[in-house]
Amino acid sequence: MEQIRRIMRPTDVPDSGLLCDLLWSDPDKDVQGWGENDRGVSFTFGADVVSKFLNRHDLDLICRAHQVVEDGYEFFAKRQLVTLFSAPNYCGEFDNAGGMMSVDETLMCSFQILKPAEKKTKYQYPGGTVGAASPMGGNRPSTPPKGAGPPGPAGFPNSKPKK
């Protein structure tokens, strides 16, 4: 934990190392220990890694984000880790809900789900295909997710965003 506390902030995320791994590593139910990550950066980790980390640091729960999950939140490792993703209908490309977690004074966690808006169908006009009106006004195609690869097993592009 001391290594995490010593990270200078604000900072850019490097291509490797602790800060990169905190941001880009993902849980994987099919992995024991550490494994390769389909994102092309960092690692995947199994439930055993979660349990060891929690025991070593006398913690009950890891709360993480930065990975699309279908229902806005998703538990892993017998509810020892929760992934939150608060952007419903991410980039207009995913049909995911968003989720928010609240923790009360007794440390009880509760979740609020943000359902994705109904997708509006694209329509044709002489200049090309256009998506529904953007929230900022005007009509323009939806923004594709960062990274060029197809969605990975967690629904996130296989490559990390370009800087």
PyMOL commands that set and color helices and strands:
alter all, ss='L'
color gray80, all
select helices_A, chain A and resi 2-5+18-24+47-57+90-92
alter helices_A, ss='H'
color red, helices_A
select strands_A, chain A and resi 26-27+34-36+43-45+62-64+73-76+81-84+98-103+109-114+123-125+128-130
alter strands_A, ss='S'
color yellow, strands_A
deselect
rebuild
show_as cartoon
